[in-house]
Amino acid sequence: MSARSRSVAVAAFALFATLAARPAAAHVDYVTEDSGDPLDAVAFTVEVLSEPFNATLFAGSGLLGVAGLAVYLWIRPTIVDVVVLREKLAGYGDLVPWMLRLAVGLPLVGAGFQGYLFAPTLAFDPGASPFLRVLFIGLGFFVLFGLATRIAATVGLLTFAWVLLAVDPAVVLAMEYVPVLVALVILGGGRPSADDMLLAVASTPESYYGRIDPVHHLKSFLDASTAPLRRYVPTVLRVGMGVTFVYLGLIEKLADPGRALLVVEKYDLTSVVPVDPGLWVVGAGMTEIAVGLALIAGFFTRGAAALSFVLFTTTLFGLPDDPVLAHVALFGMASAVFTLGSGPLSFDHWFGRPALDDSESVIPAD
């Protein structure tokens, strides 16, 4: 391929990334208490896009993004930097359980100390509910240390289901916990973790600990039983993150424009990008939906994950009172998806470049 063709492809893809990286307000409910004026979502979107300038800017951005992708897919350049990056990331697969443990362990501890049920909007009184406080702090520390990881992750999933079904369905705001905990049930603690260290000690002949530890053989059995599912962990994580993005864009912004407009006004976002406030809401919502659908389909997965990381970072720096702990799980999930790539059942797997080898999946436990 000629240097000119390569330059055109890279420039087109960079343009798409720049357009798609328009700042988004993430969890609107976390930074607003007022619900804003009730607005009809469809009528609001139609009104915003009926303005000639808004329609031109919105359609132009979309067409440029699609054109950039089309050029890239047509030329399909081999960029040495990307190849080297893929080879390096393939060696980080065994660290993914550790990334995921940090991603949910820290916010679970924070939820217990601050007194909320997964989402900061679902507060409880720690003094009046000491069991919930101990439960969340305990789950967080067990996951962080990687001690009885699969058991702790299963308890976390059951707790999330209890909050969803019996306490408040609004816990779906924190749905990012679910794919991460499911991944930990499949992967276990990985390494470094207390599970890994204790298994090594307990499995050593003549070990004193091995005589009293009744469960280390269970871990070996679970590692073997879940081994066939490990290749689907990238799919679980990218689809989970994609669904989260679609929810944020569709439900929190496009379907609730009154509250989203309050965020634009509160942080004076029109001074950052001088466009109509309504276009801010529609643009942010459509961007998040587009990124979410790309992740669900496994389309340019690592690029979408990197873009997600940019969106989370600009949100945290741009919204000073946004609760940082509430987004740690999303950061961890984006990091894991960037590391692992699309996995099976994805556009990239079927039509993209072939996997380097089996090491692009999560490395099996020893």
C-alpha positions in Angstrom: 0.0 0.0 0.0 1.3 3.5 -0.8 2.3 6.0 1.9 -0.4 8.3 0.6 -3.2 5.7 1.0 -2.0 4.9 4.5 -2.0 8.6 5.4 -5.5 9.1 4.1 -6.8 6.1 6.1 -5.1 7.2 9.3 -6.4 10.7 8.9 -9.9 9.5 8.2 -9.9 7.3 11.3 -8.5 10.1 13.5 -11.2 12.4 12.2 -13.9 9.9 13.2 -12.4 9.5 16.7 -12.3 13.3 17.2 -15.9 13.6 16.2 -17.1 10.7 18.3 -15.1 12.0 21.3 -17.4 14.9 22.0 -17.7 15.2 25.8 -20.7 13.4 27.3 -22.3 13.9 30.7 -22.2 10.2 31.8 -24.5 9.5 34.7 -26.9 12.5 34.6 -28.7 11.3 37.8 -25.4 11.5 39.8 -24.9 15.2 39.2 -28.5 16.6 39.3 -31.1 16.5 42.0 -33.8 18.3 40.0 -35.6 16.4 37.3 -36.0 19.6 35.2 -38.9 20.6 33.1 -40.8 17.6 31.6 -40.2 17.5 27.9 -41.5 15.2 25.2 -38.3 13.3 24.1 -39.3 12.8 20.4 -40.7 16.4 20.0 -37.5 17.8 21.7 -35.2 15.9 19.3 -37.2 16.8 16.2 -37.2 20.5 17.3 -33.5 20.5 17.9 -32.7 18.9 14.5 -35.2 21.0 12.6 -32.9 24.0 13.0 -30.9 24.2 9.8 -27.5 24.8 11.5 -28.1 22.0 14.0 -29.2 19.6 11.3 -26.2 20.5 9.1 -23.7 20.1 12.0 -25.2 16.8 13.2 -25.6 15.2 9.8 -22.1 16.5 8.7 -20.4 15.0 11.7 -22.2 11.7 11.2 -21.4 11.5 7.5 -17.7 12.4 8.0 -17.5 9.7 10.7 -19.1 7.1 8.4 -16.9 8.2 5.5 -13.8 7.9 7.6 -14.7 4.3 8.7 -15.5 3.4 5.1 -12.1 4.6 3.9 -10.4 2.7 6.6 -12.3 -0.6 5.9 -11.6 -0.2 2.2 -7.9 0.4 2.4 -7.4 -1.7 5.6 -3.9 -0.4 6.3 -1.4 -2.3 8.3 -0.1 0.1 10.9 3.1 -1.1 12.6 2.2 0.7 15.8 -1.1 -1.1 16.1 0.5 -4.5 15.4 3.1 -3.9 18.1 0.3 -2.7 20.5 -1.8 -5.9 19.9 1.2 -8.1 20.5 2.0 -6.3 23.8 -1.6 -6.3 25.0 -1.9 -10.1 24.3 0.7 -10.6 27.1 -1.5 -8.8 29.7 -4.4 -11.3 29.6 -3.5 -12.9 32.9 -3.7 -9.4 34.6 -7.3 -8.9 33.6 -8.8 -10.5 36.8 -6.7 -8.1 38.9 -7.9 -5.1 36.8 -11.5 -6.2 37.3 -11.0 -6.8 41.1 -9.7 -3.3 41.5 -12.6 -2.0 39.4 -15.4 -3.3 41.6 -13.5 -3.8 44.9 -12.8 -0.1 45.5 -16.3 1.2 44.7 -17.9 -1.6 46.9 -15.7 -0.5 49.8 -16.6 3.1 49.1 -20.3 2.2 48.9 -20.2 0.6 52.3 -18.4 3.5 54.0 -20.5 6.2 52.3 -23.8 4.3 52.7 -25.3 3.6 49.2 -26.4 0.5 47.3 -24.1 0.3 44.3 -25.4 3.6 42.8 -24.7 6.9 44.8 -28.4 7.8 44.3 -29.5 4.8 46.4 -28.4 5.9 49.8 -28.9 4.1 53.1 -28.1 5.1 56.7 -25.0 3.2 57.7 -25.8 3.6 61.4 -29.3 2.2 60.9 -28.2 -0.6 58.6 -24.9 -1.9 59.9 -25.4 -5.2 58.1 -25.5 -3.5 54.7 -22.4 -1.5 55.6 -20.5 -4.6 56.7 -21.7 -6.5 53.6 -20.5 -4.0 51.1 -17.2 -3.3 52.8 -16.6 -7.0 53.3 -17.4 -7.8 49.6 -15.1 -5.0 48.5 -12.2 -6.2 50.6 -12.6 -9.9 49.6 -12.7 -8.9 46.0 -9.7 -6.5 46.3 -7.6 -9.1 48.1 -8.8 -11.8 45.7 -9.9 -14.0 48.6 -12.7 -16.5 47.8 -13.1 -14.3 44.7 -15.8 -16.4 43.0 -17.8 -16.7 46.2 -17.6 -12.9 46.8 -18.5 -12.1 43.2 -21.5 -14.5 43.4 -22.7 -12.8 46.6 -22.2 -9.4 44.9 -24.4 -10.5 41.9 -27.1 -11.8 44.3 -27.0 -8.6 46.3 -27.4 -6.6 43.0 -30.4 -8.8 42.1 -32.0 -8.2 45.5 -31.6 -4.4 45.2 -33.0 -4.5 41.7 -36.0 -6.7 42.5 -36.8 -5.8 46.1 -35.4 -2.3 46.8 -35.2 0.0 43.8 -35.0 -0.7 40.1 -33.0 2.5 39.7 -29.9 0.4 40.6 -29.7 -0.2 36.9 -27.7 3.1 36.9 -24.8 0.9 38.2 -25.4 -2.0 35.8 -21.6 -2.0 35.0 -21.1 -4.1 38.2 -22.9 -7.1 36.6 -20.6 -7.9 33.7 -17.5 -7.4 35.9 -18.8 -9.7 38.6 -19.9 -12.3 36.0 -16.3 -12.2 34.6 -14.8 -12.7 38.0 -17.1 -15.7 38.6 -15.6 -17.2 35.5 -12.0 -16.1 35.9 -11.5 -16.3 39.7 -9.0 -14.1 41.4 -6.2 -14.6 38.9 -2.8 -13.3 40.1 -1.7 -11.6 42.2 -4.4 -12.7 44.6 -4.8 -14.3 48.0 -6.5 -17.3 46.3 -3.5 -17.9 44.1 -1.1 -17.7 47.0 -3.1 -19.9 49.3 -3.6 -22.5 46.6 0.1 -22.6 46.0 0.8 -23.2 49.7 -2.1 -25.6 50.2 -1.1 -27.7 47.2 2.5 -28.2 48.4 3.2 -31.6 49.9 3.7 -31.6 53.7 2.1 -28.2 53.9 0.6 -27.5 57.3 -2.0 -25.1 55.8 -2.9 -27.8 53.2 -4.1 -30.0 56.1 -6.6 -27.5 57.4 -7.7 -25.8 54.2 -10.9 -27.6 53.0 -11.5 -25.6 49.8 -8.3 -25.3 47.9 -9.2 -28.4 45.8 -12.5 -26.7 45.1 -10.7 -23.8 43.5 -8.8 -26.2 41.2 -12.0 -27.8 40.2 -13.7 -24.5 39.5 -10.7 -23.3 37.4 -11.0 -26.4 35.3 -14.8 -26.2 35.1 -14.8 -22.6 34.0 -11.9 -22.9 31.6 -14.1 -23.3 28.4 -16.0 -20.1 29.3 -12.8 -17.9 29.6 -12.8 -17.2 25.9 -16.2 -15.5 26.2 -15.1 -13.1 29.0 -14.1 -10.3 26.4 -17.6 -10.7 25.0 -19.3 -10.4 28.4 -17.3 -7.3 29.2 -17.7 -5.4 25.9 -21.4 -6.2 25.6 -21.9 -5.2 29.3 -20.1 -1.9 28.7 -22.0 -1.4 25.4 -25.4 -1.8 27.1 -24.3 0.7 29.7 -23.5 3.2 27.1 -26.7 2.7 25.2 -28.6 3.1 28.5 -26.8 6.3 29.3 -27.4 7.8 25.9 -30.9 6.7 25.3 -32.6 6.7 28.8 -30.6 9.4 30.6 -30.3 11.9 27.8 -32.5 11.4 24.8 -35.5 10.1 26.8 -35.0 12.7 29.6 -33.8 15.9 27.9 -35.1 18.2 30.6 -32.6 16.8 33.2 -29.8 16.6 30.6 -30.3 20.3 29.8 -29.8 21.0 33.5 -26.4 19.4 33.3 -25.5 21.5 30.2 -26.6 24.7 32.1 -25.0 23.7 35.4 -21.6 23.2 33.9 -21.9 25.9 31.2 -21.0 23.3 28.6 -22.0 25.6 25.7 -18.9 27.7 26.6 -16.8 24.6 25.9 -18.4 23.9 22.5 -20.5 26.9 21.5 -23.6 25.1 20.1 -27.2 25.0 21.0 -27.9 23.3 24.4 -30.4 21.0 22.8 -27.7 19.9 20.2 -25.4 19.2 23.2 -28.0 16.8 24.6 -28.8 15.1 21.3 -25.2 14.9 20.3 -24.0 13.5 23.6 -26.8 10.9 23.6 -26.3 9.8 20.1 -22.5 9.6 20.6 -22.9 7.3 23.6 -25.4 5.2 21.8 -23.1 4.9 18.8 -20.1 3.9 21.0 -22.4 1.4 22.9 -23.6 -0.2 19.7 -20.1 -0.5 18.4 -19.0 -2.3 21.6 -22.1 -4.6 21.5 -21.3 -5.5 17.9 -17.6 -5.8 18.6 -16.8 -3.3 15.9 -13.4 -1.6 16.2 -13.5 -2.8 19.8 -10.2 -1.5 21.1 -10.8 1.8 19.4 -14.3 2.1 21.0 -12.8 1.1 24.4 -10.1 3.8 24.1 -12.8 6.3 23.1 -14.8 5.2 26.2 -11.8 5.9 28.4 -11.5 9.4 26.9 -15.2 10.0 27.5 -15.0 8.9 31.2 -11.8 11.0 31.7 -13.3 14.2 30.2 -16.4 13.6 32.3 -14.5 13.4 35.6 -12.4 16.5 34.8 -15.3 18.4 33.3 -17.9 17.6 36.1 -16.1 18.4 39.4 -18.8 17.1 41.6 -19.4 13.8 39.7 -18.6 10.9 42.2 -15.3 9.4 41.1 -15.9 6.0 42.8 -19.1 5.6 40.8 -17.2 5.4 37.6 -14.2 3.2 38.7 -16.0 0.1 37.4 -16.5 1.6 34.0 -12.8 2.6 33.9 -11.8 -0.9 34.8 -14.1 -2.5 32.3 -12.8 -0.2 29.5 -9.2 -1.1 30.4 -10.1 -4.8 30.3 -11.8 -4.5 26.9 -8.9 -2.5 25.5 -6.6 -5.2 26.7 -8.5 -8.3 25.5 -10.1 -7.0 22.3 -13.4 -8.2 20.9 -13.3 -11.9 21.7 -15.6 -14.3 19.8 -19.1 -13.4 18.5 -18.0 -10.0 17.2 -17.6 -8.1 13.9 -13.8 -7.8 14.5 -13.5 -11.6 15.0 -15.4 -12.5 11.9 -14.4 -9.7 9.5 -11.4 -8.0 11.1 -7.8 -9.1 11.3 -7.3 -12.6 12.6 -6.3 -13.1 16.2 -2.6 -13.2 16.8 -3.0 -16.6 18.6 -4.9 -18.0 21.6 -3.1 -15.6 23.9 -5.4 -12.8 22.8 -8.0 -14.5 25.0 -7.8 -14.5 28.8 -4.8 -16.7 29.7 -6.0 -19.9 31.5 -5.2 -20.3 35.1 -2.1 -22.4 36.0 
